[in-house]
Amino acid sequence: MEIQILNHEQDKMLGCFYGDYEFELERDPDDDFSFGNWYMIVKDESGAYLCDGWIDDSSHLTTMGAFEAACSACNLEMPSNWPPELSSHN
């Protein structure tokens, strides 16, 4: 499966399609409420929510790390190829 990036701000947000799945990942490193953790929403091709919630202890994760955590939470395989926008900041 390929990642199609819709919007991206390094280590703050990622909106993308991964195969038939839609990912929305977001974090605010300056937010005291969330402790800078990532928030994930993952939907399937019908728009049904697979995951919707905080990624625990994720404030240290890069965008790629948050994406991998969201894939793991949804039992999806990790991508074999990363888009340059993400892989250059691993």
All heavy atoms as an XYZ file, in Angstrom:
721
protein
N       0.840     -1.184      0.000
C       0.000      0.000      0.000
C       0.884      1.245      0.000
O       1.944      1.244      0.593
C      -0.903      0.025      1.233
C      -2.010     -0.999      1.217
S      -3.247     -0.736      2.524
C      -2.340     -1.229      3.977
N       0.403      2.267     -0.649
C       1.115      3.536     -0.725
C       0.481      4.578      0.177
O      -0.707      4.537      0.442
C       1.071      4.085     -2.151
C       2.174      3.599     -3.033
C       2.172      4.322     -4.359
O       2.001      5.561     -4.389
O       2.329      3.635     -5.365
N       1.296      5.524      0.620
C       0.811      6.656      1.393
C       0.621      7.836      0.443
O       1.548      8.217     -0.266
C       1.804      7.056      2.496
C       2.017      5.906      3.479
C       1.316      8.295      3.228
C       3.106      6.158      4.491
N      -0.580      8.381      0.432
C      -0.873      9.582     -0.354
C      -1.092     10.724      0.637
O      -2.095     10.760      1.341
C      -2.115      9.374     -1.219
C      -2.499     10.601     -1.999
C      -3.851     10.454     -2.671
O      -4.554      9.452     -2.513
N      -4.223     11.462     -3.422
N      -0.147     11.644      0.702
C      -0.207     12.738      1.668
C      -1.160     13.825      1.173
O      -1.045     14.302      0.046
C       1.191     13.316      1.927
C       2.070     12.252      2.589
C       1.113     14.563      2.797
C       3.491     12.677      2.823
N      -2.084     14.209      2.043
C      -3.015     15.299      1.749
C      -2.502     16.607      2.341
O      -2.564     17.661      1.714
C      -4.404     14.989      2.302
C      -5.029     13.684      1.811
C      -6.316     13.404      2.557
C      -5.268     13.750      0.313
N      -2.047     16.563      3.595
C      -1.446     17.716      4.248
C      -0.474     17.210      5.309
O      -0.632     16.139      5.854
C      -2.500     18.670      4.834
C      -3.557     17.947      5.625
O      -3.247     17.075      6.433
N      -4.811     18.286      5.417
N       0.545     18.030      5.546
C       1.609     17.576      6.448
C       2.356     18.780      7.005
O       2.715     19.690      6.261
C       2.572     16.667      5.670
C       3.777     16.262      6.447
N       5.052     16.578      6.057
C       3.909     15.573      7.590
C       5.917     16.098      6.923
N       5.246     15.485      7.863
N       2.547     18.793      8.303
C       3.438     19.745      8.957
C       4.315     18.915      9.876
O       3.811     18.248     10.803
C       2.650     20.788      9.744
C       3.520     21.862     10.326
C       2.723     22.954     11.027
O       1.502     23.032     10.846
O       3.350     23.710     11.786
N       5.609     18.928      9.616
C       6.540     18.023     10.279
C       6.363     17.990     11.793
O       6.415     19.016     12.463
C       7.985     18.402      9.927
C       9.006     17.405     10.427
C       8.809     16.012      9.857
O       8.468     15.830      8.699
N       9.001     15.013     10.680
N       6.132     16.795     12.307
C       5.994     16.502     13.730
C       4.852     17.260     14.412
O       4.844     17.408     15.635
C       7.309     16.724     14.475
C       8.374     15.736     14.021
O       8.008     14.627     13.583
O       9.565     16.069     14.080
N       3.874     17.722     13.631
C       2.687     18.368     14.191
C       1.387     17.803     13.622
O       0.421     17.680     14.356
C       2.724     19.881     13.952
C       3.752     20.575     14.785
C       3.567     22.054     14.753
C       4.569     22.689     15.691
N       4.416     24.122     15.759
N       1.371     17.467     12.328
C       0.134     16.927     11.757
C       0.405     16.194     10.450
O       1.373     16.471      9.762
C      -0.905     18.017     11.556
C      -0.537     19.064     10.524
S      -1.122     18.629      8.895
C      -2.743     19.229      8.975
N      -0.468     15.219     10.190
C      -0.416     14.454      8.951
C      -1.832     14.044      8.592
O      -2.543     13.456      9.411
C       0.456     13.202      9.113
C       0.456     12.224      7.933
C       1.089     12.866      6.693
C       1.186     10.938      8.294
N      -2.240     14.380      7.392
C      -3.485     13.886      6.821
C      -3.119     13.116      5.578
O      -2.396     13.631      4.706
N      -3.539     11.865      5.486
C      -3.135     11.055      4.341
C      -4.101      9.892      4.124
O      -4.917      9.567      4.986
C      -1.721     10.518      4.533
S      -1.541      9.302      5.861
N      -3.984      9.293      2.954
C      -4.620      8.014      2.677
C      -3.522      6.973      2.638
O      -2.431      7.219      2.109
C      -5.354      8.032      1.332
C      -6.659      8.760      1.377
C      -6.769     10.051      0.885
C      -7.782      8.160      1.925
C      -7.973     10.729      0.936
C      -8.992      8.833      1.986
C      -9.085     10.123      1.485
N      -3.797      5.835      3.213
C      -2.897      4.692      3.173
C      -3.739      3.534      2.683
O      -4.560      2.997      3.432
C      -2.311      4.438      4.556
C      -1.384      3.245      4.647
C      -0.345      3.074      3.743
C      -1.542      2.305      5.647
C       0.507      1.989      3.834
C      -0.690      1.219      5.761
C       0.331      1.066      4.848
O       1.181     -0.021      4.935
N      -3.593      3.203      1.406
C      -4.514      2.251      0.788
C      -5.910      2.849      0.822
O      -6.120      3.986      0.407
N      -6.860      2.116      1.367
C      -8.247      2.583      1.473
C      -8.538      3.267      2.801
O      -9.689      3.571      3.097
C      -9.214      1.402      1.309
C      -9.187      0.833     -0.100
O      -8.894      1.602     -1.039
O      -9.450     -0.373     -0.257
N      -7.531      3.515      3.604
C      -7.724      4.079      4.934
C      -7.329      5.552      4.977
O      -6.329      5.954      4.380
C      -6.896      3.292      5.964
C      -7.252      1.841      5.988
C      -6.536      0.921      5.229
C      -8.326      1.376      6.736
C      -6.874     -0.426      5.232
C      -8.669      0.038      6.744
C      -7.946     -0.852      5.986
O      -8.289     -2.174      5.983
N      -8.111      6.338      5.702
C      -7.817      7.755      5.869
C      -7.259      7.988      7.270
O      -7.863      7.563      8.263
C      -9.081      8.587      5.676
C      -8.845     10.070      5.808
C     -10.105     10.892      5.608
O     -11.170     10.315      5.286
O     -10.022     12.112      5.790
N      -6.120      8.653      7.339
C      -5.443      8.945      8.602
C      -5.447     10.445      8.859
O      -5.158     11.227      7.951
C      -3.976      8.494      8.552
C      -3.767      7.022      8.717
C      -4.122      6.135      7.722
C      -3.177      6.519      9.865
C      -3.911      4.775      7.865
C      -2.962      5.166     10.018
C      -3.336      4.292      9.016
N      -5.754     10.818     10.094
C      -5.585     12.191     10.568
C      -4.816     12.097     11.874
O      -5.311     11.539     12.856
C      -6.937     12.856     10.806
C      -7.774     13.033      9.563
C      -9.149     13.582      9.881
O      -9.266     14.407     10.819
O     -10.097     13.167      9.209
N      -3.603     12.592     11.865
C      -2.745     12.583     13.046
C      -2.396     14.024     13.372
O      -2.048     14.802     12.486
C      -1.465     11.795     12.782
C      -1.649     10.342     12.336
C      -0.312      9.754     11.911
C      -2.263      9.523     13.444
N      -2.479     14.367     14.659
C      -2.253     15.752     15.040
C      -1.716     15.833     16.463
O      -2.077     15.027     17.314
C      -3.587     16.497     14.947
C      -3.509     17.962     15.062
C      -4.848     18.622     14.741
O      -5.865     17.924     14.576
O      -4.849     19.848     14.677
N      -0.849     16.815     16.691
C      -0.354     17.057     18.040
C       0.000     18.524     18.187
O       0.292     19.208     17.212
C       0.858     16.194     18.368
C       2.129     16.615     17.660
C       3.285     15.682     17.958
N       3.847     15.903     19.265
C       4.937     16.617     19.516
N       5.595     17.184     18.532
N       5.379     16.752     20.744
N      -0.040     19.000     19.429
C       0.382     20.359     19.758
C       1.415     20.235     20.871
O       1.062     19.996     22.025
C      -0.800     21.215     20.202
C      -0.400     22.641     20.528
O       0.815     22.957     20.533
O      -1.307     23.449     20.784
N       2.692     20.369     20.520
C       3.733     20.172     21.540
C       3.670     21.168     22.688
O       4.252     20.931     23.741
C       5.037     20.306     20.765
C       4.691     20.893     19.450
C       3.230     20.684     19.220
N       2.945     22.272     22.519
C       2.858     23.293     23.570
C       1.593     23.191     24.411
O       1.373     24.014     25.305
C       2.935     24.690     22.937
C       4.228     24.889     22.176
O       5.290     24.448     22.679
O       4.195     25.460     21.076
N       0.767     22.185     24.149
C      -0.503     22.022     24.860
C      -0.285     21.246     26.154
O       0.105     20.083     26.138
C      -1.507     21.297     23.958
C      -2.848     21.078     24.613
O      -3.195     21.820     25.555
O      -3.564     20.160     24.170
N      -0.542     21.900     27.281
C      -0.364     21.237     28.576
C      -1.389     20.136     28.820
O      -1.119     19.164     29.524
C      -0.445     22.256     29.713
C       0.754     23.197     29.717
O       1.816     22.811     29.193
O       0.619     24.314     30.243
N      -2.588     20.263     28.242
C      -3.636     19.264     28.440
C      -3.245     17.914     27.853
O      -3.421     16.880     28.486
C      -4.955     19.738     27.817
C      -6.032     18.703     27.836
C      -6.694     18.382     29.013
C      -6.374     18.008     26.681
C      -7.679     17.406     29.032
C      -7.366     17.034     26.690
C      -8.014     16.742     27.877
N      -2.722     17.929     26.628
C      -2.401     16.674     25.940
C      -0.965     16.223     26.170
O      -0.574     15.160     25.704
C      -2.638     16.826     24.438
O      -1.690     17.724     23.883
N      -0.161     17.032     26.855
C       1.251     16.734     27.095
C       2.029     16.566     25.790
O       3.058     15.911     25.758
C       1.423     15.486     27.968
C       0.717     15.574     29.276
C      -0.466     14.873     29.492
C       1.199     16.387     30.283
C      -1.134     14.972     30.706
C       0.533     16.485     31.499
C      -0.644     15.782     31.710
N       1.498     17.123     24.700
C       2.176     17.016     23.405
C       2.000     15.678     22.726
O       2.684     15.390     21.745
N       1.087     14.839     23.222
C       0.851     13.535     22.606
C       0.095     13.679     21.288
O      -0.583     14.669     21.044
C       0.060     12.623     23.549
C       0.905     12.105     24.681
O       2.084     11.839     24.513
N       0.303     11.948     25.847
N       0.210     12.666     20.453
C      -0.477     12.621     19.161
C      -1.920     12.157     19.346
O      -2.195     11.284     20.166
C       0.224     11.648     18.217
C       1.516     12.156     17.672
C       2.755     11.989     18.225
C       1.712     12.890     16.471
N       3.701     12.579     17.441
C       3.087     13.137     16.349
C       0.853     13.359     15.477
C       3.629     13.837     15.272
C       1.388     14.053     14.409
C       2.766     14.286     14.322
N      -2.819     12.733     18.547
C      -4.216     12.295     18.484
C      -4.418     11.675     17.116
O      -3.965     12.216     16.100
C      -5.176     13.478     18.659
C      -6.583     13.026     18.913
C      -7.011     12.722     20.197
C      -7.481     12.864     17.871
C      -8.306     12.283     20.440
C      -8.772     12.420     18.096
C      -9.174     12.134     19.387
O     -10.449     11.687     19.627
N      -5.072     10.522     17.067
C      -5.259      9.822     15.793
C      -6.731      9.594     15.505
O      -7.524      9.313     16.410
C      -4.536      8.481     15.795
C      -5.127      7.477     16.752
S      -4.317      5.875     16.605
C      -4.814      5.153     18.159
N      -7.064      9.730     14.239
C      -8.351      9.286     13.711
C      -8.027      8.481     12.461
O      -7.323      8.965     11.575
C      -9.271     10.475     13.346
C      -9.616     11.289     14.583
C     -10.537      9.962     12.653
C     -10.388     12.565     14.287
N      -8.505      7.245     12.423
C      -8.307      6.385     11.265
C      -9.668      5.854     10.851
O     -10.405      5.310     11.679
C      -7.350      5.209     11.572
C      -7.130      4.358     10.326
C      -6.020      5.713     12.135
N      -9.989      6.043      9.554
C     -11.278      5.603      9.020
C     -11.048      4.616      7.885
O     -10.065      4.723      7.148
C     -12.070      6.791      8.471
C     -12.357      7.878      9.479
C     -13.057      9.036      8.781
C     -13.067     10.282      9.622
N     -13.595     11.429      8.878
N     -11.993      3.687      7.732
C     -11.910      2.765      6.609
C     -12.569      3.377      5.378
O     -13.021      4.529      5.409
C     -12.495      1.394      6.962
C     -14.002      1.399      7.185
O     -14.676      2.394      6.835
O     -14.512      0.398      7.719
N     -12.640      2.603      4.294
C     -13.149      3.120      3.020
C     -14.611      3.551      3.080
O     -15.058      4.378      2.292
C     -12.944      2.106      1.883
C     -13.720      0.807      2.027
C     -13.052     -0.230      2.920
O     -11.922     -0.012      3.380
O     -13.682     -1.272      3.161
N     -15.364      3.049      4.039
C     -16.773      3.439      4.167
C     -16.940      4.658      5.087
O     -18.052      5.146      5.265
C     -17.602      2.266      4.706
O     -17.295      2.027      6.064
N     -15.844      5.117      5.681
C     -15.902      6.253      6.600
C     -16.087      5.857      8.049
O     -16.168      6.707      8.926
N     -16.145      4.542      8.305
C     -16.286      4.059      9.685
C     -14.963      4.262     10.433
O     -13.878      4.064      9.880
C     -16.658      2.586      9.694
N     -15.062      4.668     11.689
C     -13.882      4.909     12.515
C     -13.288      3.586     12.991
O     -13.972      2.773     13.598
C     -14.253      5.758     13.731
C     -14.468      7.214     13.417
C     -15.592      7.643     12.728
C     -13.533      8.165     13.810
C     -15.793      8.986     12.433
C     -13.721      9.507     13.528
C     -14.853      9.908     12.842
O     -15.030     11.235     12.549
N     -12.007      3.388     12.705
C     -11.283      2.229     13.240
C     -10.606      2.601     14.555
O     -10.556      1.801     15.470
C     -10.228      1.752     12.246
C     -10.732      1.271     10.891
C      -9.555      0.893     10.011
C     -11.673      0.099     11.058
N     -10.046      3.816     14.605
C      -9.388      4.331     15.806
C      -9.694      5.806     15.913
O      -9.688      6.529     14.925
C      -7.873      4.152     15.718
S      -7.319      2.461     15.859
N      -9.936      6.247     17.144
C     -10.196      7.653     17.407
C      -9.787      7.912     18.849
O     -10.513      7.571     19.773
C     -11.672      7.971     17.195
C     -12.028      9.434     17.420
O     -11.110     10.240     17.677
O     -13.216      9.768     17.352
N      -8.579      8.448     19.031
C      -8.135      8.696     20.392
C      -6.667      9.062     20.470
O      -5.965      9.151     19.461
N      -6.209      9.264     21.685
C      -4.827      9.628     21.942
C      -3.911      8.423     21.772
O      -4.271      7.307     22.125
C      -4.665     10.163     23.360
C      -5.408     11.441     23.588
C      -6.590     11.595     24.243
C      -5.037     12.735     23.144
N      -6.978     12.906     24.231
C      -6.036     13.643     23.561
C      -3.947     13.237     22.421
C      -5.968     15.002     23.286
C      -3.890     14.585     22.157
C      -4.892     15.455     22.590
N      -2.724      8.665     21.265
C      -1.665      7.657     21.245
C      -0.878      7.866     22.544
O      -0.241      8.898     22.733
C      -0.756      7.797     20.017
C      -1.570      7.659     18.723
C       0.364      6.764     20.065
C      -0.775      7.957     17.461
N      -0.972      6.901     23.453
C      -0.357      7.027     24.773
C       1.153      7.256     24.682
O       1.841      6.630     23.864
C      -0.618      5.776     25.615
C      -2.063      5.651     26.042
O      -2.761      6.688     26.113
O      -2.505      4.516     26.295
N       1.643      8.133     25.531
C       3.083      8.396     25.664
C       3.762      8.622     24.313
O       4.816      8.057     24.032
C       3.769      7.246     26.402
C       3.199      7.038     27.789
O       2.916      8.050     28.468
O       3.015      5.882     28.190
N       3.145      9.457     23.470
C       3.644      9.632     22.108
C       4.293     10.987     21.862
O       4.643     11.305     20.726
C       2.494      9.441     21.114
O       1.464     10.397     21.342
N       4.491     11.789     22.893
C       5.029     13.136     22.691
C       6.422     13.123     22.069
O       6.820     14.078     21.415
C       5.048     13.908     24.005
O       5.894     13.281     24.938
N       7.163     12.044     22.229
C       8.515     11.937     21.690
C       8.549     11.424     20.249
O       9.589     11.434     19.610
C       9.353     11.002     22.569
C       8.881      9.583     22.496
N       7.726      9.156     23.131
C       9.383      8.514     21.846
C       7.555      7.860     22.875
N       8.536      7.455     22.102
N       7.396     10.978     19.716
C       7.371     10.365     18.391
C       7.433     11.395     17.275
O       6.858     12.480     17.374
C       6.098      9.529     18.207
C       5.926      8.312     19.103
C       4.584      7.650     18.833
C       7.070      7.334     18.901
N       8.110     11.020     16.195
C       8.083     11.815     14.966
C       6.758     11.538     14.257
O       5.963     10.694     14.697
C       9.232     11.404     14.036
O       9.038     10.033     13.653
C      10.592     11.583     14.704
N       6.547     12.203     13.146
C       5.356     11.938     12.340
C       5.312     10.475     11.917
O       4.273      9.824     12.009
C       5.329     12.846     11.089
O       5.477     14.201     11.498
C       4.045     12.683     10.319
N       6.453      9.943     11.474
C       6.510      8.528     11.074
C       6.197      7.616     12.242
O       5.476      6.629     12.085
C       7.890      8.186     10.502
C       8.134      8.744      9.119
S       9.812      8.399      8.524
C       9.839      6.617      8.498
N       6.716      7.931     13.410
C       6.454      7.111     14.589
C       4.981      7.109     14.959
O       4.427      6.071     15.322
N       4.340      8.280     14.858
C       2.907      8.363     15.150
C       2.100      7.574     14.119
O       1.137      6.894     14.467
C       2.459      9.822     15.168
N       2.513      7.645     12.860
C       1.834      6.874     11.814
C       1.969      5.380     12.086
O       1.005      4.624     11.980
C       2.385      7.233     10.432
C       1.658      6.562      9.309
C       0.493      7.104      8.801
C       2.132      5.375      8.776
C      -0.194      6.474      7.776
C       1.457      4.741      7.749
C       0.293      5.293      7.244
N       3.156      4.950     12.444
C       3.375      3.531     12.761
C       2.542      3.099     13.958
O       1.979      1.995     13.967
C       4.860      3.273     13.012
C       5.692      3.349     11.753
C       7.184      3.202     12.009
O       7.626      3.401     13.167
O       7.899      2.909     11.045
N       2.438      3.950     14.980
C       1.618      3.627     16.153
C       0.149      3.510     15.769
O      -0.564      2.619     16.258
C       1.801      4.682     17.241
N      -0.323      4.387     14.883
C      -1.710      4.321     14.430
C      -1.951      3.052     13.612
O      -2.987      2.397     13.765
C      -2.060      5.565     13.611
N      -1.009      2.686     12.763
C      -1.125      1.433     11.998
C      -1.213      0.238     12.944
O      -2.046     -0.651     12.772
C       0.066      1.254     11.057
S       0.020      2.241      9.562
N      -0.363      0.237     13.944
C      -0.350     -0.850     14.918
C      -1.684     -0.928     15.660
O      -2.231     -2.022     15.849
C       0.802     -0.645     15.897
O       0.806     -1.653     16.871
N      -2.228      0.225     16.061
C      -3.507      0.248     16.786
C      -4.646     -0.294     15.937
O      -5.604     -0.855     16.463
C      -3.823      1.672     17.233
N      -4.531     -0.144     14.616
C      -5.591     -0.609     13.697
C      -5.263     -1.959     13.069
O      -5.977     -2.425     12.171
C      -5.797      0.429     12.597
S      -6.422      1.993     13.193
N      -4.170     -2.576     13.503
C      -3.724     -3.858     12.955
C      -3.484     -3.803     11.449
O      -3.847     -4.724     10.717
C      -4.717     -4.980     13.293
C      -4.786     -5.239     14.771
O      -3.765     -5.271     15.447
N      -5.986     -5.395     15.284
N      -2.878     -2.703     10.987
C      -2.518     -2.555      9.580
C      -1.018     -2.761      9.425
O      -0.236     -2.425     10.318
C      -2.880     -1.148      9.080
C      -4.349     -0.777      9.117
C      -4.527      0.690      8.711
C      -5.144     -1.676      8.181
N      -0.613     -3.307      8.280
C       0.803     -3.483      7.991
C       1.474     -2.137      7.834
O       0.867     -1.182      7.355
C       0.989     -4.280      6.693
C       0.617     -5.733      6.804
C       0.933     -6.480      5.522
O       1.869     -6.076      4.796
O       0.237     -7.456      5.245
N       2.733     -2.071      8.230
C       3.506     -0.850      8.046
C       3.860     -0.706      6.568
O       4.034     -1.699      5.871
C       4.812     -0.906      8.848
C       4.631     -1.097     10.320
S       3.734      0.256     11.068
C       3.428     -0.433     12.669
N       3.994      0.519      6.105
C       4.369      0.714      4.703
C       5.796      0.237      4.443
O       6.658      0.341      5.322
C       4.254      2.221      4.497
C       4.156      2.819      5.837
C       3.751      1.766      6.803
N       6.019     -0.259      3.240
C       7.370     -0.684      2.869
C       8.154      0.485      2.285
O       9.384      0.491      2.308
C       7.322     -1.837      1.871
O       6.542     -1.476      0.752
N       7.450      1.476      1.750
C       8.089      2.673      1.200
C       7.452      3.908      1.809
O       6.238      4.006      1.885
C       7.916      2.729     -0.326
C       8.649      1.612     -1.019
O       9.813      1.358     -0.734
N       7.964      0.928     -1.910
N       8.300      4.841      2.221
C       7.824      6.088      2.815
C       7.965      7.218      1.812
O       8.967      7.300      1.107
C       8.643      6.419      4.060
C       8.422      5.477      5.179
C       9.158      4.366      5.472
C       7.386      5.533      6.161
N       8.643      3.750      6.589
C       7.569      4.440      7.032
C       6.332      6.407      6.396
C       6.731      4.198      8.115
C       5.502      6.171      7.477
C       5.709      5.079      8.314
N       6.987      8.126      1.757
C       7.142      9.305      0.903
C       8.331     10.136      1.379
O       8.635     10.171      2.574
C       5.840     10.091      1.100
C       4.881      9.136      1.713
C       5.703      8.112      2.445
N       9.012     10.825      0.458
C      10.180     11.621      0.846
C       9.874     12.654      1.928
O      10.733     12.928      2.768
C      10.595     12.319     -0.448
C       9.943     11.564     -1.542
C       8.754     10.868     -0.963
N       8.662     13.202      1.936
C       8.304     14.207      2.943
C       8.402     13.656      4.363
O       8.639     14.394      5.313
C       6.867     14.722      2.754
C       6.615     15.384      1.431
C       6.049     14.423      0.396
O       6.434     13.248      0.365
O       5.208     14.873     -0.402
N       8.192     12.357      4.514
C       8.240     11.737      5.840
C       9.591     11.078      6.107
O      10.128     11.189      7.201
C       7.129     10.699      5.985
C       5.698     11.198      5.856
C       4.723     10.048      6.038
C       5.410     12.289      6.867
N      10.128     10.392      5.117
C      11.345      9.601      5.353
C      12.586     10.471      5.546
O      13.529     10.051      6.187
C      11.576      8.620      4.210
O      11.710      9.288      2.982
N      12.569     11.708      5.067
C      13.745     12.557      5.225
C      13.898     13.066      6.655
O      14.935     13.600      7.022
C      13.683     13.737      4.250
O      12.568     14.550      4.544
N      12.852     12.898      7.482
C      12.905     13.383      8.858
C      12.777     12.246      9.859
O      12.285     12.428     10.936
C      11.780     14.393      9.113
C      11.862     15.576      8.244
N      12.805     16.539      8.396
C      11.097     15.962      7.181
C      12.646     17.477      7.490
N      11.617     17.150      6.741
N      13.201     11.070      9.498
C      13.043      9.891     10.343
C      13.713     10.032     11.677
O      14.742     10.444     11.912
C      13.553      8.660      9.622
C      13.222      7.388     10.326
O      12.528      7.373     11.340
N      13.711      6.299      9.791
